[in-house]
Amino acid sequence: MEETLIKLFGLMPEEYRLKFIDTHKGAQQTWVDFVDASVKALEGWITGRQVDNYDGLYNLLQKEHILTNCPKEVA
């Protein structure tokens, strides 16, 4: 699945994660466009990490939260 994503979009799950985190509504951007960009980035991250159920999503978000908040030398 990850290889297919890379072939189709050229992005790795980590790149989708960063796009999702860094997605902000620009002054010239509509709310529809903002939501669309956010959803696409989130779906790319989740699909790239092969998350297909609630427990997988829970674990992905928990890991993200912990790694974001722990000191860099520990992560």
Contacts in CASP RR format, 6 or more apart in sequence:
PFRMAT RR
TARGET T0000
AUTHOR 0000-0000-0000
METHOD contacts of the structure
MODEL  1
MEETLIKLFGLMPEEYRLKFIDTHKGAQQTWVDFVDASVKALEGWITGRQ
VDNYDGLYNLLQKEHILTNCPKEVA
1 47 0 8 1.000
1 48 0 8 1.000
1 50 0 8 1.000
2 12 0 8 1.000
2 13 0 8 1.000
2 48 0 8 1.000
2 50 0 8 1.000
5 11 0 8 1.000
5 12 0 8 1.000
5 13 0 8 1.000
5 44 0 8 1.000
5 47 0 8 1.000
5 48 0 8 1.000
6 12 0 8 1.000
9 44 0 8 1.000
11 19 0 8 1.000
11 44 0 8 1.000
12 48 0 8 1.000
13 44 0 8 1.000
13 45 0 8 1.000
13 47 0 8 1.000
13 48 0 8 1.000
13 49 0 8 1.000
16 41 0 8 1.000
16 42 0 8 1.000
16 44 0 8 1.000
16 45 0 8 1.000
16 48 0 8 1.000
17 41 0 8 1.000
17 45 0 8 1.000
17 64 0 8 1.000
19 37 0 8 1.000
19 41 0 8 1.000
19 45 0 8 1.000
20 38 0 8 1.000
20 41 0 8 1.000
20 42 0 8 1.000
20 45 0 8 1.000
23 34 0 8 1.000
23 37 0 8 1.000
23 38 0 8 1.000
23 41 0 8 1.000
24 34 0 8 1.000
25 31 0 8 1.000
25 34 0 8 1.000
26 34 0 8 1.000
45 60 0 8 1.000
46 57 0 8 1.000
46 60 0 8 1.000
49 60 0 8 1.000
51 57 0 8 1.000
51 60 0 8 1.000
67 75 0 8 1.000
END
